[in-house]
Amino acid sequence: MASRCVNNLGGLVLLKDVTPEQVNEYVRKHSKEYYEMTPEFVFKDIRVLLKEPMLVGLQLRKKKVLLPFTKPCPGYGTMLFEIAAKDADIEFIRSNLVKVSE
């Protein structure tokens, strides 16, 4: 069973307590390659909590993933994390999500 603690991924919080539209806009602007992630998708043993489908971005040169997440706790809400990614993580996203970038 997947853990529910996104903090276990480490990384940097880029956006906090924002709307899904703000996350999607940031991902489009800062990633050449991005995919639609559905709520409850499991990535690196973390069940990604989202209220609606959102974009996850790949930054291939930096080897980073821009990962949206919604924390149900007050003061957090919808967030965007930048986490380090291995080649296997990038391939997992490419293989399991629908690409929406050109």
Secondary structure, DSSP 8 states (H G I E B T S, - for coil): --B--GGGG--EEEEEEE-HHHHHHHHHHH-SEEEEE-TT-EETTEE---SS-EEEEEETTTTEEEEEEEE-STTTEEEEEEEE--HHHHHHHHHHSEE---
